[in-house]
């Protein structure tokens, strides 16, 4: 009975995320980054400076998330020494692409400047 109640709660939370527009980015990226001193927006700027275009930013982030290492991180040494390198993502390619699309759309500057 307890297992059934837990299952109902989990399914309800998952459905709530879908109903209220929570995507992969909101569920998997934002919670982990909330405790870091550098915002996702500031990290986006670093990726944009290094990779320049949507195609290369997304490819760079995807590569890093699959194979995180200090040598390919856009973060500085002090940040890495303090917070370390993340573990490789377990997200599927489709979920990761969805998260990257949301991240790009949220922080891109192209088309927003006047």
Buried (B, 14 or more C-beta within 10 A) or exposed (E): EEEEEEEEEEEEEEEEBEEEEBBBBBBBBBEEEEEBEBEBEEBBBBBBEEBEEBEEBBEBBBEBBEEBEEEEBBBEEEBEEEEEBEEEBEBEEEBBBBBBBBBBEEBEEEEEEE
